[in-house]
C-alpha cells in the first residue's frame, strides 16, 4: 500500500474529494487528509480485487464509500457497501475489506 503526500492538502481550501487520490493498477493507495490527537481522516483508493486482510483497531471507525463497491467483513458477517453508503467498523472486532470493483473510501477514526 502506498501513501500520498498529505502536505499537498491545505486547510481552508475547497477541493474535489475524488481528485485527491487516483487509482493505481494492482494497488491500494491512501492519503491522510486530517490527523490530530482526536483522530484521523484517511482517503483510500483500491484497485479491483485488492483488499485489507482481517485485523482489529482499538477505536470505532466510520467508512464512507465515495466511488465503486466493496465487500466489508465484520466479525465474519459480510456486507456489500456501494458509493454513498456507510458502515461502522466497531472497535476491537475483526474486520476486512475487499474491492469487488475499484472503489474509494473515507475512513474516519475518532480516538475516544
N, C-alpha and C positions, 0 to 999 in steps of 0.2 A: 504494500500500500504506500502510495506516495502522498506527501503533504505539500500543498501550495503555500507560497509565502503570504502569511497573514498580514504583513506590513502594508500590502497594497490596499487593504480595506480601511478606508478612512472613516472616522467618526463624523457624524453630521453631514453625510453625503448620501444622496439618493442613488441607488444602483439597482439594476435589474438582477434579481436573485439568480435566475438561470444562467446568466452570463458570467457569474463569479467563478464558475468551475466548469471545465469541459470534460467530456468523456474521454477516456484513453483506452484503446483496444487492449483487452485482456487484463484490465487493472481496476483497482479501486483507488480513487483519489479523494483527498479530503482537504478542507481549508477551515481553519479556526476563524470564525467571524467575531467572536467575543469571548474573552476569558478573564475572569476575576475571581475573588475568593468566594463569591456566591454561586459560581457555576460556569458552564461553557455552552456556547452555541457553535456547532460544527456542521458544515455543509459537506455532504458526500456525493460522489458520482460513482456508480457501479456499472461496469460493462455487463452485458448479458451473461449469465452463468456464474458470475463472481459472487462471493459472499464472505461473511464473517462466521467463523466456527463458533460453536456454543461456548459461552462464557458468562460470567456474572459481573455485576457492578454494584458498588456499595450505596448507590443513590438511584431513586426513580429517574427515568428519562422519558421524554416525550419524543416520538418520531413522527415527523410530518413528511409524507411523500409529496414531492413537488412535481415530479415527472415520472412516468413509467409505472412499473409494478414490481412488487417484491413479495416473497413469502417470508413471513416472520414466525419463528417458532419460540414460544414462551412455555417453559416447563412441559415440553413435549406436545403442546397444543399448537396447531398450525393456523395461521391467519393469512389470507391474501389481502394485501393492502395496495391500493391504487392512488394515483395522483389526486390530491385534495383530501385524502383520508389520513387519520392519525391512529396511533396505537401507543399505549403506555407500557414501557418495559419496567416492571416492578423491581425494586432493589433486591439484591441477593437471590433472585430467581434466574435460573439458566435461560439464556435466550440466544438465538442465532438469526442471521438474515441471509437471504439468497435472492439474487436478481433473476426473476423469471423472464424479464427482458430488461434492457437498460433502464436504470432508474436513478433519480436524485432524491436525497432526503436531507432534512434538517434534523439534527439530533440536539435536543435541548436538555441539558442535565443541570439540575439545581441541587447544590450541596446544602443539605439542611439536616 
